[in-house]
Amino acid sequence: MTTLAASVFQRLSRSNARLLAARDLGAGFGLAAWENAQDRVRYEETRHHVLSLYTEDGTKSRRVDRQAAAGHPGALSLMPQGASSEWQIDGHFRFVHLYIPDAELRAFAAETLDRPPAAVALPEVTFADDPVLAGLLGQLARAEGVLASRGIQVELLHHLLTAPGWGQAASAPRRGGLAAATLRRLRARIEEELDQPLRLADLAATAGLSEFHFQRAFRASTGLSPRAWVERRRMARAEALIAEGQPLAEVAAACGFAHHAHLTRAFRKAHGVAPSVWRAGL
């Protein structure tokens, strides 16, 4: 499962750990359930943010490069992208990992919290207690169907970015980004015209900027390029229409894909499966 090819997942796959289950959540997110015993694992330069929850035992597991305290059931750890850590496991335990792509986290902060992506920073956290976050991650691991998972995922990211002790998305002013009114106008235009080509030149004209300066300002405001943002919104609309049972040819036309095959290729890239397979799992 390519979405889960984060360095943490790869390292665990080469250790004593046994993979119990894995799911592609789309847009680069992945979820995996593991068990391990009698092992020592070092993670180097993680490629995703990794949120970990100990689901069974863990009292003989500890992080040796930072603190000697042991884990426990319900303990949460957060390894931000680029972090390194080393762990000693002297007993058996089970745990869940959520792999979070940095670009999607920042785009979520911009879209849902109206916060500048540059203000988002996740701390390293080891063996913290947060019943709300632990409950959401546990629900996500047990959720059946894409729509149920998506709703829980949104709640989880919101908590992760706003709760004390985690990655509180500061309301710092945007530097080099678009004015709030301009960004709202652009987002409204994109939503209204998702079924149309949406050329970069036209979006830049809406913002009153050259294409070069518009691309830089848009990325500063949202964490994504204009093209990536449009693709993200097209996929979100496609998911909603597919879930409603609309024919794929109509979905493709409504979301700005050239044809049915174009939608299928984009959907496979985002989710790892064809739209029909994804819909069957709802």
C-alpha positions in Angstrom: 0.0 0.0 0.0 2.0 3.0 -1.3 0.2 5.6 0.8 1.6 3.9 3.9 5.2 4.0 2.6 6.3 6.4 5.4 9.7 5.7 6.9 8.1 4.6 10.2 5.9 2.1 8.4 8.9 0.8 6.4 11.1 0.5 9.5 8.5 -1.4 11.4 8.0 -3.7 8.5 11.7 -4.7 8.8 11.5 -5.1 12.6 10.0 -7.8 14.9 6.6 -5.9 14.6 3.7 -7.7 13.0 1.2 -5.8 10.9 -2.4 -6.6 12.0 -4.3 -4.3 9.6 -3.6 -1.4 7.3 -6.0 1.1 5.5 -5.4 3.8 2.9 -7.5 6.8 4.0 -6.9 8.7 0.9 -5.0 12.0 0.2 -1.8 10.4 1.6 -3.3 9.5 5.0 -2.8 5.9 6.2 -3.7 3.9 9.3 -2.0 0.8 10.5 -2.4 -1.5 13.6 0.7 -3.3 14.9 1.9 -5.6 17.6 5.5 -6.0 18.7 7.6 -7.6 21.4 11.3 -7.8 22.4 12.6 -5.3 20.0 14.5 -2.1 19.6 13.4 0.3 16.8 14.9 3.5 15.6 13.1 5.9 13.3 15.0 8.3 11.1 13.6 11.5 9.5 10.0 10.5 9.4 8.3 11.3 6.1 4.8 11.9 7.6 3.6 13.1 11.0 2.9 10.0 12.9 0.3 9.8 15.7 0.6 6.7 17.9 -1.8 5.1 20.3 -1.0 2.2 22.6 -4.1 0.0 22.6 -2.9 -3.0 24.7 -0.2 -3.0 27.3 3.1 -1.1 26.5 4.3 -0.8 30.1 7.6 -2.3 29.1 8.1 0.0 26.1 10.1 3.2 26.5 11.7 5.8 24.4 15.5 5.6 25.1 16.7 8.7 23.3 14.6 11.1 25.3 13.2 9.8 28.5 13.1 6.6 30.6 9.3 6.7 31.4 7.4 3.6 30.1 4.2 3.5 28.1 0.8 2.4 29.1 -2.6 1.5 27.5 -4.1 4.7 26.1 -0.7 6.5 25.8 -0.4 8.8 22.8 2.8 9.8 21.1 3.4 12.2 18.2 6.4 12.1 15.9 6.4 15.2 13.6 7.7 15.0 10.1 11.4 14.9 10.0 11.8 13.6 13.6 14.0 10.8 14.8 13.5 8.6 17.8 14.6 5.2 19.3 12.4 2.8 21.2 13.1 -0.2 23.4 10.4 -2.9 23.7 10.9 -5.5 26.5 7.4 -6.9 26.5 4.4 -7.5 24.2 2.1 -4.6 23.2 -0.3 -3.5 20.5 -0.6 0.0 19.0 -2.1 2.0 16.2 -0.4 4.5 13.9 -2.0 7.3 11.9 0.2 8.7 9.1 -0.5 12.3 8.3 1.0 14.1 5.3 2.3 17.5 6.1 0.8 19.3 3.1 -2.7 18.0 3.8 -2.4 19.0 7.5 -1.5 22.5 6.5 -4.2 22.7 3.9 -6.7 21.5 6.5 -5.6 24.3 8.8 -6.1 26.9 6.1 -9.4 25.5 4.8 -11.1 24.5 8.1 -9.5 26.8 10.7 -8.6 29.8 8.4 -5.1 29.7 9.8 -1.9 30.4 7.9 -0.2 27.1 7.0 3.2 28.5 8.1 1.8 28.9 11.7 1.2 25.1 12.0 3.8 23.3 14.0 3.5 19.9 15.7 5.6 19.2 18.8 7.2 15.9 19.7 5.0 14.2 22.3 5.8 11.0 24.1 3.3 9.0 26.2 0.7 11.7 26.7 -2.9 11.2 28.0 -5.7 12.8 26.0 -8.9 10.8 26.2 -10.6 12.8 23.4 -7.8 12.3 20.9 -7.3 8.6 22.0 -11.0 8.0 21.6 -11.0 9.5 18.1 -8.0 7.5 17.0 -9.6 4.4 18.4 -12.9 5.1 16.6 -11.0 5.7 13.3 -9.3 2.3 13.7 -12.6 0.6 14.1 -14.6 2.7 11.6 -16.2 0.8 8.7 -16.8 2.7 5.5 -15.1 5.7 3.9 -17.7 8.3 5.0 -17.6 7.3 8.6 -13.8 7.4 8.6 -13.7 10.8 6.9 -15.9 12.4 9.6 -13.8 11.0 12.4 -10.6 12.1 10.6 -11.9 15.7 10.4 -12.6 15.7 14.1 -9.2 14.2 14.9 -7.3 16.8 12.9 -9.3 19.6 14.4 -8.4 18.4 17.9 -4.8 17.9 17.0 -4.5 21.4 15.7 -6.4 23.2 18.4 -6.1 21.3 21.7 -3.5 22.5 24.3 -0.3 20.4 24.2 -0.6 19.5 20.6 -0.2 21.5 17.4 -2.2 24.6 18.2 -2.5 26.4 14.9 -1.6 30.0 16.0 -3.6 32.9 14.5 -0.4 34.6 13.4 -0.8 37.0 10.5 -0.1 35.7 7.0 3.2 36.8 5.6 3.3 37.1 1.9 -0.1 35.5 1.5 -3.4 36.7 0.1 -5.7 39.1 1.9 -8.5 37.2 3.6 -11.2 38.7 1.4 -9.2 37.8 -1.7 -8.8 34.2 -0.6 -12.5 33.9 0.2 -13.3 35.2 -3.3 -10.9 32.8 -4.9 -12.2 29.8 -2.9 -15.8 30.7 -3.8 -14.9 31.0 -7.5 -13.1 27.6 -7.5 -16.2 25.9 -5.9 -18.5 27.5 -8.4 -16.4 26.6 -11.4 -15.1 23.2 -10.5 -16.7 21.8 -13.7 -14.6 24.2 -15.8 -10.9 24.4 -16.7 -10.0 27.0 -14.0 -6.8 28.4 -15.7 -4.1 29.8 -13.6 -4.2 33.1 -15.5 -7.9 33.5 -14.6 -7.4 32.8 -10.9 -4.4 35.2 -10.8 -6.6 37.9 -12.5 -9.2 37.4 -9.8 -6.6 38.1 -7.2 -5.2 41.0 -9.2 -1.7 39.5 -9.3 0.7 38.2 -11.9 0.7 34.4 -12.2 4.1 34.2 -10.5 3.2 36.3 -7.5 -0.2 34.7 -7.3 1.2 31.2 -7.0 3.6 32.2 -4.2 0.8 34.1 -2.3 -1.7 31.3 -2.7 0.8 28.7 -1.4 1.6 30.9 1.6 -2.1 31.2 2.4 -3.2 27.6 1.9 0.0 25.4 2.0 -0.8 24.1 -1.5 -0.3 25.4 -5.1 -3.4 26.6 -6.9 -3.4 23.4 -9.0 -3.1 21.1 -6.0 -5.9 23.0 -4.2 -8.2 22.7 -7.3 -7.4 19.0 -7.6 -8.1 18.6 -3.9 -11.5 20.3 -4.2 -12.4 18.3 -7.3 -11.7 15.1 -5.5 -13.7 16.1 -2.5 -16.7 16.9 -4.7 -16.2 13.7 -6.7 -16.2 11.7 -3.5 -19.5 13.2 -2.4 -21.2 12.6 -5.7 -19.9 9.1 -6.0 -21.2 8.4 -2.5 -24.6 9.6 -3.6 -24.6 7.0 -6.3 -24.3 9.3 -9.3 -23.0 7.7 -12.6 -19.3 8.2 -12.9 -19.5 9.9 -16.3 -21.8 12.6 -14.7 -19.4 12.9 -11.7 -16.5 13.4 -14.1 -18.3 16.2 -15.9 -19.5 17.9 -12.7 -16.0 17.9 -11.2 -14.0 19.2 -14.2 -12.4 15.8 -15.2 -12.0 15.4 -19.0 -13.8 12.1 -19.1 -14.7 9.0 -17.1 -11.2 7.5 -17.5 -9.5 10.7 -16.3 -11.6 10.6 -13.1 -10.8 6.9 -12.6 -7.0 7.6 -12.9 -7.1 10.5 -10.5 -9.2 8.6 -8.0 -6.9 5.6 -8.1 -3.9 7.9 -7.5 -5.7 9.5 -4.5 -7.3 6.3 -3.0 -5.5 3.3 -4.4 -8.7 1.9 -5.8 -11.2 2.6 -8.6 -14.3 4.7 -7.8 -16.6 1.7 -8.1 -14.6 -0.2 -5.5 -14.4 2.8 -3.2 -18.2 3.2 -3.4 -18.8 -0.4 -2.7 -16.9 0.0 0.6 -19.1 2.9 1.9 
